[in-house]
């Protein structure tokens, strides 16, 4: 019997897979960064 090396955390997610969640969070972070550059750059 193999034992899990780490806890996956909660199973509550709006995404189907971990890869989609990672890509979605990267896009969200990019949008925040662009928003900061636009507002602070003025």
N, C-alpha and C positions, 0 to 999 in steps of 0.2 A: 504494500500500500504506500503510495507516494504522498508526502505531506506538502501542503502549499507553503511556499517560501515567504509569501507576503499576503496581506489582506487587500482584497480588491476594493474595499470601501463599500459605499452604498450601491444598491442596484437601481436606485431611482435616477433615471436619466431620460432626457427628451430625445436622445439619439439612440439609434439601433446598435451601432458598433463603436468601439473605442476610437477607431481611426476617424470616423465622422466627427466624433466629439473633439478630437485633437485638431482637426482641420477647422472646425467651426470656431473653436477658441482662438486659433491663430488668426483667422479672418477678423474676429471681433477685436482682438488686440491690435491688429493693423488699422482697423477703422478708428479706434480710440487714439492711436498714435498720430494718424493723419489729422484727426480733429484737433488734437493739441497743437500740432504744427501750424494748422490754419489759423486757429484762434490766437495763439501766442505770437505767431509771426506777424500779425497785423499791428 
